Amino acid sequence: MGSELRTLSLPLEELRDRIASREAKVAVIGLGAVGFAIARAAHAAGHPVLGHDIDPNLLARLGEGTCPHPHMASEETTALMESERFEVTGDPARLCEAEVILICVPTPVDEEGAPDLSAVEAATDAASAALQPGRLIVLESTTWPGTTREVVLPRLEVFEQSLGKDFCLAYSPEREDPGGHSTEDIPRLVAGMDEASLELALLFYAAIVPTVHAVDSPETAECAKLFENTFRSVNIALANELKDICDGMGIDANAVIKAAATKPFGFMPFQPGPGPGGHCIPIDPQYLSWAARKAGKVAELVELASKKHKLQPLKVVDEIREALGGDLMGKQVLLLGIAYKPGVASTCESPALVIAHELTKEGALVSFSDPFVRRAPVEHASDFISDQSLALDAKSLGAQDVCVLITKHSEFDLDLVAETATRMLDTRGCLPQ
Ligand SMILES: NC(=O)c1ccc[n+]([C@@H]2O[C@H](COP(=O)([O-])OP(=O)(O)OC[C@H]3O[C@@H](n4cnc5c(N)ncnc54)[C@H](O)[C@@H]3O)[C@@H](O)[C@H]2O)c1
């Protein structure tokens, strides 16, 4: 490492020393589930941290010491906000104080399913306007291969600062698992735009996560991140297809998957369900399909899986209608869990919202119970008879024509549900029989 360092410019050599001693101030742009998690982890590693977000409500909640991400411990947020090494700001000009800048903003798709990089562009422009000599910028958002080189780099070079002399640029995809693994336990892929960028980014992340894997180019790391989530997308679609086939044959698909999972090599279990939610599975494969088309290829399998995911909630609606004798008009339906996965409060792309909408269209009276989501998202409130989560007790369960398990939060008393509900539909095949 020492001999490679001799080629660094003075500002970058100073940056290297300050990263190594954890004195380098880290700015995180975008304090969502991803940005907040890495901001917390960088602070825990000893760095001073400045969080920047454009959402005034989120900043206000943080200012009150409230965690905006319910799957993270509230006490930790309070302690973090009280730390002298942690600050949040809505002012992008303050990014000039930071020596390491992490870009963790959303990467959605537009109405045609094409990548919408407007937040990445805006965040990069803010970093660029505040750029001082001797800085490391890392893009963490999930995106198409080529973004770091073709979108981020040119925007950083506008003010006559140059890569390798004034600043370093790397890509390190966030692999956050809200409600599951913590940031400090998840190995990282790290790719630099040049050798100096790779070296500094590896040094930075090595102090935060258990393992850092150097990857030869940002494009490889960008594509690896998309492939990780696309792999899950395709396998979830396959598990749902297996469930369909097994239903036709009178076999329990979950028992089949459990049996197959006893094989210690070449198999990984994925469970059927009402359709995936969150950002990763519904959105990320669309980035890969889009990138494939840009390269003159068609990601057939990937697109087929996404198509099957979109149909999955509608199949659940068909099952509910069938269970209720073919007519949903006036029927009371309780959805258990509307978060997109257990243990989180996010309803991002949740199949429960599609199910509620379709049921309501057919005249059903839909309520929900979710220990993490107290209120239905405003734009979906009209699909529920009340936008408030129902308490799960014998009275509320007994009043329903059918209870439908969508998201299996461990807080649910499923024995009570099985004993009390008049009719139960289990989209995951995991209730006590
Ligand atoms: N949520 C996950 O589990 C997860 C896991 C791995 C990777 N990712 C990826 O990480 C990225 C961020 O995801 P997220 O879930 O944290 O998103 P999010 O929508 O929860 O949060 C993003 C935050 O960025 C802020 N923001 C948007 N534009 C900004 C700008 N120009 N300047 C400052 N702040 C800005 C928003 O106000 C918001 O608070 C996405 O690319 C996503 O695909 C997400």
The ligand as an SDF file (V2000), in Angstrom:
LIG
                    3D

 44 48  0  0  0  0  0  0  0  0999 V2000
  -34.0650    0.4630    1.1250 N   0  0  0  0  0  0  0  0  0  0  0  0
  -33.3160   -0.5980    0.9160 C   0  0  0  0  0  0  0  0  0  0  0  0
  -33.5010   -1.6400    1.5470 O   0  0  0  0  0  0  0  0  0  0  0  0
  -32.1800   -0.5640   -0.0680 C   0  0  0  0  0  0  0  0  0  0  0  0
  -31.2440   -1.6110   -0.0250 C   0  0  0  0  0  0  0  0  0  0  0  0
  -30.1560   -1.5670   -0.8740 C   0  0  0  0  0  0  0  0  0  0  0  0
  -30.0210   -0.5080   -1.7710 C   0  0  0  0  0  0  0  0  0  0  0  0
  -30.9620    0.4900   -1.8170 N   0  0  0  0  0  0  0  0  0  0  0  0
  -30.7370    1.5860   -2.7550 C   0  0  0  0  0  0  0  0  0  0  0  0
  -30.2310    2.7190   -2.0400 O   0  0  0  0  0  0  0  0  0  0  0  0
  -30.7220    3.9390   -2.6100 C   0  0  0  0  0  0  0  0  0  0  0  0
  -31.4650    4.7450   -1.5540 C   0  0  0  0  0  0  0  0  0  0  0  0
  -32.5290    3.9570   -1.0660 O   0  0  0  0  0  0  0  0  0  0  0  0
  -33.4010    4.3450    0.2100 P   0  0  0  0  0  0  0  0  0  0  0  0
  -34.2800    3.1720    0.4560 O   0  0  0  0  0  0  0  0  0  0  0  0
  -32.5380    4.8450    1.3050 O   0  0  0  0  0  0  0  0  0  0  0  0
  -34.2580    5.5560   -0.3910 O   0  0  0  0  0  0  0  0  0  0  0  0
  -35.3040    6.4740    0.3920 P   0  0  0  0  0  0  0  0  0  0  0  0
  -36.2430    6.9480   -0.6420 O   0  0  0  0  0  0  0  0  0  0  0  0
  -35.7890    5.7830    1.6090 O   0  0  0  0  0  0  0  0  0  0  0  0
  -34.4150    7.6850    0.9110 O   0  0  0  0  0  0  0  0  0  0  0  0
  -33.7190    8.5100    0.0800 C   0  0  0  0  0  0  0  0  0  0  0  0
  -33.5330    9.8700    0.7600 C   0  0  0  0  0  0  0  0  0  0  0  0
  -32.8290   10.6960   -0.1490 O   0  0  0  0  0  0  0  0  0  0  0  0
  -33.3750   12.0000   -0.0510 C   0  0  0  0  0  0  0  0  0  0  0  0
  -33.0210   12.7280   -1.2660 N   0  0  0  0  0  0  0  0  0  0  0  0
  -33.5480   12.6090   -2.5020 C   0  0  0  0  0  0  0  0  0  0  0  0
  -32.9180   13.4420   -3.3420 N   0  0  0  0  0  0  0  0  0  0  0  0
  -31.9910   14.1050   -2.6270 C   0  0  0  0  0  0  0  0  0  0  0  0
  -31.0390   15.0950   -2.9360 C   0  0  0  0  0  0  0  0  0  0  0  0
  -30.8980   15.5690   -4.1790 N   0  0  0  0  0  0  0  0  0  0  0  0
  -30.2600   15.5760   -1.9540 N   0  0  0  0  0  0  0  0  0  0  0  0
  -30.3910   15.1170   -0.6850 C   0  0  0  0  0  0  0  0  0  0  0  0
  -31.2650   14.1650   -0.3330 N   0  0  0  0  0  0  0  0  0  0  0  0
  -32.0560   13.6620   -1.2940 C   0  0  0  0  0  0  0  0  0  0  0  0
  -34.8470   11.7840    0.1580 C   0  0  0  0  0  0  0  0  0  0  0  0
  -35.4560   12.9270    0.7420 O   0  0  0  0  0  0  0  0  0  0  0  0
  -34.8480   10.5750    1.0710 C   0  0  0  0  0  0  0  0  0  0  0  0
  -34.8650   10.9420    2.4360 O   0  0  0  0  0  0  0  0  0  0  0  0
  -31.5910    3.5150   -3.7980 C   0  0  0  0  0  0  0  0  0  0  0  0
  -30.7920    3.4990   -4.9430 O   0  0  0  0  0  0  0  0  0  0  0  0
  -31.9950    2.0940   -3.4450 C   0  0  0  0  0  0  0  0  0  0  0  0
  -32.2350    1.3150   -4.5800 O   0  0  0  0  0  0  0  0  0  0  0  0
  -32.0370    0.4830   -0.9780 C   0  0  0  0  0  0  0  0  0  0  0  0
  1  2  1  0
  2  3  2  0
  2  4  1  0
  4  5  1  0
  4 44  2  0
  5  6  2  0
  6  7  1  0
  7  8  2  0
  8  9  1  0
  8 44  1  0
  9 10  1  0
  9 42  1  0
 10 11  1  0
 11 12  1  0
 11 40  1  0
 12 13  1  0
 13 14  1  0
 14 15  2  0
 14 16  1  0
 14 17  1  0
 17 18  1  0
 18 19  2  0
 18 20  1  0
 18 21  1  0
 21 22  1  0
 22 23  1  0
 23 24  1  0
 23 38  1  0
 24 25  1  0
 25 26  1  0
 25 36  1  0
 26 27  1  0
 26 35  1  0
 27 28  2  0
 28 29  1  0
 29 30  1  0
 29 35  2  0
 30 31  1  0
 30 32  2  0
 32 33  1  0
 33 34  2  0
 34 35  1  0
 36 37  1  0
 36 38  1  0
 38 39  1  0
 40 41  1  0
 40 42  1  0
 42 43  1  0
M  CHG  2   8   1  16  -1
M  END
$$$$
